[in-house]
Every structure is written in C-alpha cells, then in structure tokens.
C-alpha cells in the first residue's frame, strides 16, 4: 500500500460516480480519451458485469446505502442474460456479483446464471460452448469463455465443480496447444479461439483473435489463478494448473515483459492494452495467495503493473477530461475500434487490484 495507490483508488471510485450519472440505466462500454464521454449499451452485452462490479466496489468503498442500492439495481438489470446462450455469462455474473458480498439478491441472480450454465454444458465437448447470443458460430472454445466461468460453474451445486474442471482443462488442452484433436500445427503454443467442426469432429484455430492477443493470455492466466484458489479437487489437477500458469507467465512474458503489453504481441509498435495489464495484475495478486516459492515475486510484479498503470495511464483531471480514467485500453486492434480508450473492464480490474491492496476486498473471493 502507498499514498499513491490510495489516491488512485479514490480517483477511480469518483470516476465511477461520474460515469453512473452519465450512463443512467445504460451500461458504459468505452470512453473517449479526449473528453471521457462514454459509449454505452442498453443491455450490457458481455461487459455489463464489470459495470455492476465497479458499482459494488464503490459501495464497499463509501459504505453508503445509496451506492449499495445503485449496485443492486444494476445487477438486477443483468438478470435477462442468465438464460442467454453465451459463455460470457461467466464474465457477466461472476464479476457482476462477487464483490456484492452477502447481498441475497445478487447471490440469487448468480445462482440462477450458474445453474443455467451448468445445464448448457456439452459433455461430449467437455465445455460450456461459446454460444450464439453475441453472433457468430456457437461451437467455439475461447479463452475469454473461461475467466469467471470456472468459479461460476464451481458454485452451481452438484455437478458444478466437475463441469468447471472439465471446462477449464479442455480449454487449456486446446488453447495451449496440448491437444491432438486440432487441424493445425501442433507446435503453436497459444491459440485464443478455436472452432469445432462437426463434419470432421475436430477443432480448428480461428484467425481472430490472433495468437498474439495479449488480453487473451491475461484472461487465461486469471482463470487458472481462480482455479488454483478453489478447494482441492474443485477445478481439476493442481499440477496441470501450475504448469499452465508457468507457461503463461514465462513464454507468454506476463512475468517479465513490459508491464503494459502491446494489444497484439506480434505488433510491438501497435497500440498497447492497459486492460490486459490490469487483468494480469489481478491474476498475479491471486497467484500470490497460492502456496509456492514464487508468491512474493507474483505479488511484487502485480504491484509493479498497478504502479505503472496509475503512474503513466491514469488521468489526474484537467485538460477537459475527468480524473480516474484508465487510458490506453484497446478494445479491438484489428478493427481499429477504441484502441486508446478507457474500457469498463480495464477500470474494473484496476479498481479490484487497488481495492485488494488496501484491504477493501478479499482478492481470493472476487
């Protein structure tokens, strides 16, 4: 903890209040770096849970009943997504409710979503399929379908922990290039998305997102860290999880690379992605809570990344834009969409990391 991280947390929490006033009943997605104005969505899409999570973090920070009610109302607006055919329900309902603590309504919404996800798991493929609610092919395995989904499924009652373990380990097999059931070069070590072809019963890597997608590596590390924090047996083989974490941290350069990576590591001079950095920082803070000789190294690296984010990418106010904006997040580099913007999930993971450093949340439970 430091005075700088305390000031940064205060600025981010004030930014949440400003955003809430601007967004109203809509969900913020990304904000213009010049003036801080948000592009919003009516239903929240896959990012809605991060906005609800930010509101819950603000409620914890202020202790105000009005902030708790605002967070609860936002979470309730996510309820229609519980039955949607999308594996991003892990992102929506885990991160949208985990910071709510013992709030009964948030827990009930999370339980409904968890049960629906468990029912939608495909036992033959061993995963909760990506789904078609957001468009595109349904039978995908994607790294952003694992974060949040593992703890969500693990809490789904009987059958939940086994489904969570299967979902995670099947993605590790496919995305880390360890499965023979694919139609590509088996030497490729990281594949963020693969499509199942029913005519050949094989998985084929997708061109988008590309293998160098830095946020993909961060999402998968976060999922592994969450699994390693589950009770023994709740998320599969601990040794395989440790190996996957080591691969992502070393070969993926999450432990030794630049604190804020390029959005695509194959394009080192392209836009960077502070949201990938914030996700990685939270994953490292979680890994620091797991047994092992490198816990202190993980904690220091997580704190280093957070320090870089607040020192070089967080606005301090002035210049026509509000304080507390985490800039230089990249929504979609290939489409040139919001490539240097404030992203709602980047804000969430920055806030979560800072809140954990200051004892506002238990990082092992959010």
Phi, psi and omega in degrees: 000150178206167176297325181295317179290328176295317178294321179296317178299319178297319180293318180294320179293325176291324176299322177301317180296317179296317179296318180300319179294323181285318187281331182063233180271005177267174183247125178290143180244298175211153185240144180295130182292343183281319186229357177079011180284136186269141160272130187238166175234153182282325186251348176105333182049207183285350184262356187300326180295332180289327176290316176300319179297321176298320179294322176294322177295320177296320178299321176294321184293316184270331186071011183276136179297325179297324178289324177295318179295322178296318179294318180296320180294320178295316179299320179298328180289346177277346188308322180300338180286346183302324181263005181284146182276081179204134176287350175288000172300336174296314178295318185291310191263338174283305184287340177279348183230339188298327180278001181280354178065232184265021177297120188293321182291320177296320179296322180293319178296318178298318181296319178296317179296319180298317179296321179293320178294319179299317180295333183271355180296143180259106184294334179287319178278338179080016182220166161274110184300155180306319177091170183245010183296333181256011180092164179084181181294147184278321187271074177243150166245119183228146182297329179280005171267001184255318180300131181082325181290325180297305178293329178297309179295321182300334179262017186271012179090196182307132182090343182295308180301321179294319178294321178298316180295317179297314180301313182292310187290329175294320176294322177296317178302313186282312189281337177259017171068031183253008182249141176276353184274043181230164182252039180220184179295117184293350180281346179296123188271336182223124180227104187289341181209138178223147180249135178272125179260115186292332182288330179252351183056040179228159177264135178238126179300143178269152178283335182229126001290155182285162180302333181274009181298107186292327180293330178298317179295322179294316179302315184291322176298320179298317179298318179296317179299316178298320180295322180292341178270353179286160174302153183308130178088350184281343181222026173095202189286114181301325181293320178294322178296316179298321178295318180295317178299316180298319180297314180294322182288327184263293181295327177280356175061026179283341180264332187238350181283186178299141181305325176244106188279164168298150177300326174233115185295343176283349180235074187298340179263005179276188180298148177268175181220099179293335179292323175298319179296317181294319177297316179298318180300316179295318178301319180293321177297327176290314179299329178295343178266002177263152181297145177148161186285349186255014183302316181295321178298319179296318180297318180294319179293319177300316179293324178298316180296315179299319178299319179295319180298313184282336181276332187238346188228359181258127182289149179252008184093162182090166179069021178084007178227152184286163175284160173087012177272127173271103184274177174066031168272146183242110179292305183208102184293319183297321181272359183055040181256119177047063188270347178223041191254172167277127182246139186296325179284331173296316176302316183299310184289329172297313180298319181295316179297315179295319179297323178294318179299328183262013175072016181282331178224157172268109186298340180282350185243359181235000000 
